[in-house]
């Protein structure tokens, strides 16, 4: 709590310095700087409450720093917000009259911003805020067409920019093109994550086709096949002679044996979830891959990608990143002294900074947890102990950041 307070205080100090810059930089903007400050101070808690509800999290950080540029003030949000929603908002002044420009994701977000702006600027405010779907996008929806696709933090396909991965048939909403239009920033439909993807790996479509795809009952691919990765979800038709017909985004159908699929979309029991997690150990069917930052498909997974892959296989919804997963789950076992509160299948979190979770694993019971990390005797999925005496075990105990119980919310038909 103290760390969070300190971070918030630091943002306030930065904001104050920025406003001093506004006053010195532009007399017209500086004359109404107190109103801008009131706008931000009022908007922040209201946007946090809205995002907490829409993202289903206990806490969302919506710290905004004003960045002046002539007669324009860009409202620069906390960096991690761009993984959760679209917030590209600026105040532009037309003869000292404030105009909201830019874009946000939903009508509810726009309504909140406009309402607070009208309360903060007595002379009035105009709004030119756009919401999804955006006018500068050709087709607003898409389905991924590659066996797996890499998504990046920026439109540059370098491995160090890898943010996450998705499987064939993942539904996305299109938000912004790169300058060369090769890449597009998207919002993944099932977990809400925002990142950049190569458009060559998309079937772009209209809303009707998108909604048909998202709403169709889907089969879960239970093991790696020739052209399908474990965890792929595709629409299916009831089959015969021991096989099911799967539909792919580009049109061709695939015949897959019942034995290789799961058609039941109910969340699986925790005991089965743990057995599934252990299948990623080095000597098990899905194991043997090294840790990969941003990895969520195949055998090379990062810590939260491993957790998300396992829970998705159990038809449970979970956000993408470790800090998101912690804020989504119900807190348990805040300290190591309270480990007995943990149940098998809970998540355990760790933090290198004491503010946000930076690592996550799945609790197995008896103090043990399974996780993916590049550290230790090998890189990949391994089991460690919160009660162990080895130096490696103690390194995790020293940064333990509490446990979390995942709500049993089915991911449903979304891919």
N, C-alpha and C positions, 0 to 999 in steps of 0.2 A: 504494500500500500504506500509506504514511504517512497519507494522507487518510482511508482506511478505518479505520486504527487510531485516529486522532484522533476520528472519529465514534463508534466503539465506546466509547472512553474517555469521551466526553461523555455517552453514554447511561448508562454506569456511574455517573458523578457525579450525573446526574439521579435515577437509581434510589436512590442513597445518600441524597440529600436527601429523596426521597419516603418512604423508610423512617424517617428521623428524624421526619417528619411523622406517620407511623403511631404511633410510640412516644408522641408528645406528644398525639395525638388520642384514642387509645383504649387504656386499660390492658390490656383483654383481647386486642386484636389486637396491641398492642405487645409483649406478653409472648412471642409466638411469631414476631416479625418475623425473627429469624435463620433460622428454618425456612422462611419464605416466600422469603427471599433465596436459601437453598440450593436451593429448588424452582425458582426462576427461573434460577439459574446452571446448574443441571443440565439443565433443560428446553431452554434456548436452543440449545446445539449439537446436541442430538438432534432437535429440530424442524427445524433448518436442514438436517441431513443427510437427513431424511425428505422435506422439500420439494424439495431439490436433485434427489432421485431422481424424485419424482412429477411435478415440473415440467420435468425434463430441463434443468437449468441448473447451471452451474459453481458458482454462489454464490446464496444466498438470505439476505436480511437479516431476522432474526427477533429484533429487539431489543424487549424488553418492559419497560414502566415501570408500577409499581404505583400505582394511584390509590385512596387510602383514602376511604371514605364510611361512617362509623359502624362497624358490625360487618361491613362488606363491603369487599373490596379488588378493584377491577377491574384486570385485567391488560391494559393498553393497549399494543397492538403498534405497531411501526413503521408509519407511515401507508400506505406503498405495499402493505402486505400485503393490504389489503382488495381489491386488484385480482386477487389470486391465489387466495385461499381464504377460508373463513369462520373467524374466530377471535374469538368474543365470550365470553370466559371470565372468571369472577370466583370469588373465594374468599369464601364467606359463613360466619360463625361462629355455631354453635348451642351456646351455653355452652362456648365455647373449642374446640369440635370443628369442624374445617374441613370445609366442603362445597363441592365443585366445582359451579358452576352455569353455565348459558349453553349455547352450541352451537359445534360445529366442523363441518367438512364431511364427513370420512371416518372410518370406524371405526379406521383405522390412526392417525390423528391423536388420536382419543380414547384409544386404547390407550396411546399414548406418554405423554400427559398423565397418565393415571391411574396408570401404572406409576411415573413419576417422583414423583408426589404421594405414593404409598405409601412410597417410599424416603425422602422428605423429612420426613414427619410420622410420628414413631414411634408416636404414640397412635392412628394410623389416620386415614382420610379417607373421606368418602362422596362419590359422584359422581352428579350429576343432569345430566351433559352430554348434550345431544341431538346426533344426527348426521342427515345427509340420508338419506331424506326426513323433513321436519319435520312434527310433528303439527298445527301451526297453519296449514298450507297445504292448500287444498282438493284440487286436482289438482297433482301435483308436476312435471309436464313440460309443454312447449309447443313449438309451431312458429310462427315468425313468418309473418304473413299479408299484410303490406304490401309493395309493391315494394322499399322500403327502410325501415328503422326507425332512429330515433335512440335511443341509450342514454346515460344521464346519470350523473354522479357522485353525485347525490342525486335524490330524487323530486320534481324541480322542472324543468320543461322549458324552461329558459332556455338560450340559445345558449352562454353562458359556462360552463354545467354539462355541455356535450357531452363525452362520454368516448369514444364509438366509434359506429359504425354497422354494421348487418347487412343482408343482402339477404333477399328472399323465400325462405322455406323453411329458415331457420336454426333449428336445434334448440337449446333452452335448458332448463335446470333451474331451478325456482322455489325461492327461498330465503327471501324475506321480503316481506310486504306493507307498503305505506305506510299511514299512519294512516287515510286515506280509502279505502284499497284500490284506488285508481285505478292506482297503479304497483306494480310488483313488482321486487325485486332478483333478478337471474338470473345463472347461470353459462353462458356460451356454450359449447356442446359442442365446437366444433372448436378453439378457441384457449384455452379455459379462463378467459377474461376475465370479471370480475364488474362489473355495472353495473345501473342501473335503467331499466326500459322501461314504456311505457304498455300496460296489459293489453288495451286495445281492439285492439292490433296483434298479438295472440296467439291461436292456437287451443290452448287448454289441453287436455291429454289425459292418459291413464293411461300407465303404463310400457310396456305391450305395444304401443300405437300408436306411442309414441316410438321404441322399439327397431326397429319395422318401418321407420319413416321413416329413421332413422339408418343402418340396415343395407342399405337399398335401393341398387342401382347408380344412379348419377346422371349426368346430362348437364350439361356446363358451357356456359353461354351465352357465346358468343365475341364478341358485340357487343351494343350497346344495341338493344332491340326496343321495341315499343309499351308493353308492360307489364312488361318484364324488363330489369334492368340487367346490363351486362357483369359477369361473375363469378358470377351466380346459378347455383346447383346444384339441380336438381330430379330426382326419380325419373323414369325413362323406360321406355317399352316400345318394342321394335323396331318401326319403322314400315315404310311402303312408299310408293311413288310419291314418293320424295325427301324425306319428312318423318318426324319422330319425334313420338310422343305423350308430352307431359310431364304429370305429376301435380302439382297445386297442393295446399297444405295444406287448403284449404276444400272440396276435392272436384272442382271443374271441371278438365277437361283442356285442354291447349293443343297445337295442331299447329304444330311449328316445323321449318323446313327443315334438313336435314342440314348444309348449308353454314354455318348460323349456330350450330352446336354443336360441341363436342369431346366424344367419347365415350371416348377413351383416357385412363385415369386414371394413367398412368405419368408420373413427373417428366420435364419437357422438358429438352433439352440447354441448357447455359449460353448458347450463342450465340443460340438462339431466345429465351431469357429477356431478353437485352439488347435484341434487336429489339422485343420486347414493351414493355419499359420506355420505349423511345424513342417509342412510339406515344402517350405522354402529354405529349409536348412540345407547345407552343402550336399549331403548324401541322399536327399529326397528328390522326388520328381521335378519340382519347380525350382530347385536350388542350384547352387554352383556359380551364380553370377556375382560379380563384385558390385560394391556400392556405386551408384551413379546419382549425382545431384540432379534432381528433376525427373528421375526415373520412376515411372508408374506402370510400365508394361514389360512383360517378359521376366527375365531373371535378374536384371540390373535395376535395383530399386533404391530410392533414398528412404529415409526413416518414415516420413509421413506418407510417401508413396506406397511403401510396404503395408502400412496400417490401412490406407484407403483401399488398396487392392484386396486385402483379406476381408475387410468389412463389406466391400461391394460384392465379393463372391458370396457372402452371407446375406446379400440383399439388404444391407443396412446403409443408410445415408451417412456420410461423414464428409466434412470439408477437406480441402486439399492440404494446407500447410499445418505444421505442428501447432503453431500458436492459435490458428483458427480452430483446430480440433479441440484444444484445451478450452477455449471460450465457448465452444458448442456443447461440450460434455458437462455433466453435473459434478462439481468438486467433491472428492473424497480423499481421505488420507493425506491431509495437507503436509504432514511431516513424516519422517521415517518412524517416529514413535507410534504412529497411527496406522502402520501397515496392515494390521488386522482388519481394518475397515475395507480393504480391497477385496474384490471378488475376482475370480478367474474370468478373463474377458474384459476387465476394465483396462483403461489406458494409463500409462505412467509417463510423466513428463519431466523434462530436465531443462535447465536454463543456464547458459554461460554468462548471462547479463543480469539475472535477477529481476527482469521486467516482463519478458515474454518467453514462452516455451520455445526452445531451439532444437529440441530432440524429443522423440516419442517412441514408446514401445507398447507391447500388449502384455498385460500381466497374466502369468500362467498359474500362479498360486505358490505357496511356500516361499515367498520372497523372490521367485524367479520371474524374469520377463524376457520376451523375445523381441528383437529389433534388428534394423539394418543400419550398419555403420561401417565407415572405412577404418576405424580404429580396431585395436586388438590383434589377435594372432592371425587374422585374415580379414579381408574386406568383403562384407556381405552380411547375410542374416545369421544371427547367432543368439545364444541364450546367456544371460548374465544374472547375477543375484544382487538384490538390494540388502542382503544380509551376509554376503560373502566377505572373505577376508583377503582376497588377492588385491594387489594394487590396482588392477584394471576394474574390478568390482567397486572398490572404494572410490575410484575416480567418478563413477556415476552417482554413488551415494552422496558425494560432496556437492553435486549440482542438482539433486533431486528437487523437483518443483511441484510435487503433488500429483494426485491421481484424478482420473475423470471417468465417470460412468456414462456410456454412450446411450442416448435414447434409442429405443427400438422402433425407429421410424424406417419403414420400407422405402427403398429407392424407387419402387414401382416400375412403370414401363419406361421411364426415362433412361437413355443410354449414357 
